[in-house]
Each structure stands twice: as C-alpha cells, then as structure tokens.
Amino acid sequence: MKLADLTGHEEIIRALRRAVEQNRASHAYLFAGPEGVGKTTTALAFGAALLCRNPEQGDACGRCRDCRQVAARNHPDLHRLVPEGASIKIGQVREVLRLITLSPFQGQRQVFVVEQSDLMTQEAANCLLKTLEEPPAGTVLILISDRPHALLPTIISRCQVLTFQPLLPEQVSVILKRVTDAPDEEVELLSRLSGGCPGRAVRLAGTEGGYFGLRQRMLELAAGLNRASLAEALQRAAAVAGDKEDALTCLELFLLWYRDLLVCKETGTPELLFNRDLFPLIDREARIYSRGQLLRVIKEIEKTRDSLLANVNTRLAMEMLFMRLAGAG
Amino acid sequence: MKFNASKPALMHAINAVQKAVSPRSPLPVLTGILFEVTGNRLYLTGSDTELTIQCNIEVETETEGAIVLPIRYISDLVRSLPDIPIQFNSIPGSTSVIITYGTSQVSIHGYEPEQYPRLPSINRGTGIQVPQDELKEMLRQVLFAVSNDETRPVFTGVLMQVDGKQFRLVATDTYRLAMKNYQLEEEIEQPVRAIIPGKTLGEVARLTGNTEEKISIILEENHAFFSTADLKIASRLIAGQYPPYEQVIPREFVTRTRVTTREIMDATERASLLARDGYPVVKFTLQENSCVVSVQTQAGWIREEISGLVEGEPLEIWFNARYMSESLRALNSDELCLELTGPLSAAVLRPAGDDSYLSLLLPAKPPKD
C-alpha cells in the first residue's frame, strides 16, 4: 500500500510525504487515534516510503524490490512489534534495542512499528526511553496507540505525535468497497455505524454471514431479553462470552441497537437511525421500553464494555449484564 | 531453474547455511534457504539478517534461476533422500520446485527469490587476506572476552581494525580485555575499523577450516564479509563508537613474573574448587621466585606454590577464577608473563616472547570474612 493510495488523513499523509521527500523524517512518531482508523496501515505505507529505493514525491514507488518485500512482509529492515499475550514485554523491547544497534541490512534505514504501544509494561517502556530519544542515525520508530493517555508522558514527549481523526462515512464506504465484497446496502450501513473507523467496519463485514448475519444473531440475543427468565438470560450470555473479542463486538452492536430504540422512541422517525432498514421492528421494540429503562440499559452496556477492556472476567461480566437486562423489564 | 546435484554436496551446503536460518523468523522468506543457480554453481544462502551464510557447490546446470525453499522441509527432505543423483526443477511461473530422485518425485512450495533480502554489493575491492587457521586461532583468543550484556551493545562485538600492515582484533566486557595483532603481507591504504557481533564471529570461527588457505575479509559500511572459495559469510555491524581501549592498557608495572602456563592454570582450577559460591575468587601471592595460588574458605584451604621468576615488589592480588582460567586458556603459549600494577588495578597477561597478543584482567576485591 502506498501513502498516495490511502483514503483520508490528508494532512498527516502530506506531512509524512514531505518528511520523506526532504529526508527529514523524525526518529520517533506516535500515531494516535481510535482503533481501526488506519494508523497501522499508514505506518506501514510510511515505512514503505522510507525504505523504497526510488521514492516518488515522498512516496514508495510500489515496484522496486524493497516495496515488494514490504508488501509481502519480508523486508529485513522493517520490524513490527506486537503484544505477546496481554502486553509488550521488556524482553521484546530488548530484542528491538539489539536490532537498532545493528546497521541497516539492505539500505540506509531501519523502521520499527510498535503496535498497541500503550500495552508496553512500565519496565519495557522505560527500557525504550533512552533509545527513543536518540536512536542511531537512520532509525525510525513508529509507536501506534488507540489509548495514548495510557502511555508514559516521557514516551509521548519524545515522539512527534500525529493524531488520526475518524473518517467521513463516504471515505469509509470507499475503503469498504475496495477491500471487501460486502453488498452495497451493507457497505452503506457499516460506513455509517463504524464511527469513522474503516478497520472496524472491515472487521464487522468480515464476520461469518457478513454484518447482516452478525446483527441477526445479536438481535436474536437481545429480542425479548427483558421478558426472559434468569436461566434463559444466562444461556444467552454464554453464547457470546466464550471469547473477549466476540463479547466486545456483541456489546458494540447492542449499544447501536438500544441507541436506535431510544432515538426512535424520542423522534419516531427513521432518519436518525443506524439500522434504518429495520425501522418497523425498532419502532415495535421501542414501545416496550420506557425512556428511563433504555437509558439504564445503555449505561449498563457501556459499563460492561469498560470492565471488559479493564480485563474483567469475560463470562462473569457478560452474565451480569444479561441478568440486569433481563430484569430491565 | 533446473539442475542435477549429488546428495552429499547438497547436504554439505545445507548444513553450512542452516545455522543462520531460524524456522521461526518473523519474515516468512527468511524461514527458507535461497537456491540460486549461476553457471555450473549452486549458491545456497541462509540468513537471519544479522548473520548471512552463503555456500556454493558444483552442480550440473540445465537452466539458471532461483527460488527460496522452506528450511523445515528441504533440510530434512534432502537428508532422507537416497544417495543417487537428485534433480531440482522449478515450475515456470510458480514458486514451487519438483525434486526428482530415481523414479520418484516430490514437490515443495517456496517463495519468490525477489523477496529474499539482498546483501549490499562489495565496493571496497579485495580487502585483506588471512590464512584460515590463523583467523580461527585469533578469534578463539579474543572471543572469550566479549560481553553478553545486551544493554551495552558495543561490548557484545569485536573491534576489527586494519591500519597499514596491522590487523587487530579487540574484545572487552569491561572486566577483561583481549587484543590480538596480525602482520599482513600487503599494506592497506585506508585504515578501517568496525565492530562485528561476537555471535557471528563465533560462526566464522566454526565454519573456517584448519587450513593455510586464505580467507578474505572486507569491511563495508554496514557489513563485514568473510569469504573463501566456496563460502561467504556476511555479518551486520554494530553501530556505535568503540571506547578508547588503548588508554586502559598499562605501560608501567610494579611486579612482573614469568611462569609456566600449564602449572598456573591447573593450580587456579584446583583452587577454585574450594572458592566461595557466588564469589569465586582465588588469591595470588607473588613473592621472591614464586607465585602462590591459594584459597581459604569455610570449606577448607588450598595452597600451591609455583616457582617462577618474579621481579619488583611482592604483591597479594585476587582474581575471579573463571576469568583467570579463560584468559590463561586463550594465551596459547607454554610460558606467560603476568604483569601487575597493584593489588586493585589491572593485570596484563602475555605469552612469553610474543608481543602480538595480550589480555588484560581486572582483579577482584579480597573476599570479606
């Protein structure tokens, strides 16, 4: 992927291309912004531009050996650091530091992309500080984080911070059409509810049965939950509590769903709904709940999502939520 | 690509290069071996980017070409093939190869050769020439002093320095230092220096033969190359400045002694058996015409007196037993000169009558009772 081929983030891409063109790339960047907005994609494209042997106007040519190696993840001077389990450990950072001290293999530069850098343990982050401040010539470190506030201030102050803003729904739909084969109405819906994060939309589109299939499964879980017995609620919770990612996706969809119910209850019109295509169903469901109940449900879901992100036991958190929702009616 | 080769030749080449290949490399292409056929030679390359080993063997070429084959399969496969002519034939337009042996065939999927990291070309001409056995011995004499501490990377490498006719290797972990000089036959115009990772030099020492045949060493901007007729080893360099080691080598001594290496080595090793766990120090007492090696701990005591020539003041000094043994073993000489500057400052060990090598050792603090 070339910088020029990316959709959105025009300001950032212009700045990065200028840095490559004028050979003034900073030694450390922090790409901050919501999950799935395109930070890693941009970092890899930037890495390609830095490593390309015939850059064109600050961008990778896409044809040379280096560019093809980057595309196939085979470039010896482009290193990616991802969390091992729940965190980036000091051993991983030490390995990076060792690689940094070696001269580049193929060209003049070495690029390191640290994904989810906020998951570095404190020891790991401290270990990186000195090198982050002043790495050997030709080294570019790109830290990526959707929770930059969780990074040490000493890390942030050593980086040039680029903040990625959510894309417009039209831009998300361009990306969705390019990378997935989701049907048009699904693309349209996903681009509206992705929150400007194409990565999230692509993930939802890529689930089994596409987004509509996923939504159908979630709606079955939500439907009539307020009248369900305790045993039934626990059974439904078990269906999504097996995997943390699944549980988070489920919560995301629940939030959108109950938000739609609330909006429909207040306005009675389909214009402001995400799941516009299901207006009759939403209208019917909305009548079952009172405004206060819906607000309480939404708060509960948000609370559960925060607990999950803070590493609470997935199953217990989901069971708790479903029990509360079952009691909501 | 199409060629015929014998199993022993292929095995020899795979064994030589596979040390550099990690089957768990994060770069998919580096989990393979690059096969390249040019003329009637097959070049096999393995790399973990830090160390790259290339070995070439003679084959019967039908068409030239290249492919990367995963080490997991190719290495065990070739090992288990019968000892009959083996034909490799890559399928045009794909990244697969068909291996034919007798009436049987096997096909392996690989990677595009274009994806394989390319070493920069050599620009500085021929570099220097050293007999292989000499280089092997030189490396043995300095590699023990390389540090394992990754937090100070320059010390995990060996400084290689060429100036005029002098070729020098230096290694230190800041507690000891080893330095070896070699006189080249031809003079080098441009002085060069580079820090080469100790780990890769260990491989160079392993792969070079015990022959007088020469190995050529070329230091480039980012790599050091070691090449013989059928082998090429490339190592990445460690970036950074090597500390000014010459300043720490003392020139004046208060006590000198000349003793038999074997005797002092055996005495040190025996004495270390009684040394305290976690602080294995041995006491050396230099007095008139003898050196006494002793240890006294709760476990008991040992005292060995080695006769030798001692000049200067009598002195008591403690050394880490393991460091002392390693330094003595690296000397490669029957007799040694031990030169001391004081009970708490650096000591120098040299082979008697040989100025090309020295190792420096810092003493240990006397153990507290």
Interface residues (C-beta under 8 A of the other chain):
Chain A: R65 R68 Q69 A72 R73 N74 H75 P76 H79 R80 R94 L97 R98 T101 L102 S103 P104 F105 Q106 P136 A137
Chain B: P26 L27 P28 V29 L30 S47 T49 E50 Y111 E112 E114 Q115 Y116 P117 R118 L119 P120 E150 T151 P153 V154 P197 E221 N222 H223 R236 L237 I238 A239 G240
